[in-house]
Amino acid sequence: MIEKEYEYKLTDSKIIERIVSDDNVDINHMVLQKGEELPVHYSNSNVYLIIVQGIMSIILNEQEPASYSKGCIINVPYKMKMHIYNENEDNLEFFVVKSPSSKVMKSD
């Protein structure tokens, strides 16, 4: 086989899982329930947030909070302060794509 297959968990519970991590890309899968959040941190690569369920609330740097829903792809530039959280009833499920991999960006 030439291709590689990757799997992610189908769950309604909180999860943060790394699916792919190589020099080209990092792909993570996350589910946050109402009231859950990620720690405030800085993006360590060019980040794309792909929302597949729910509504994401996000604060970048010191901007006003913004909300994005299912079907949106949000681009967060390198070294951007991020606060991602779910304040809605529905679970928030999304994928985080970092390109290139944060391992490569750290070597800059």
C-alpha angles and dihedrals in degrees: 000000000000097000128071122221122215126190133201130195121262103217144137092211124093110279137166110186134169111225104172130014121169135124092280102050148351117215121188130179121212138182121189124185124212111302095015124122144175119248113267106262144150122261109253096199139003101306130205118190113202112195114207100165137017131357124303119212112201138176117197117197104320097325124129115274116272130198127215128182142205112312096031126119114201121198116211115189124230117283094016119148108239135191113182121183145154117232095162133093095244122075116260112228122180146150124233114211117190117191122217099020115267087241089066094044091054090060091062 
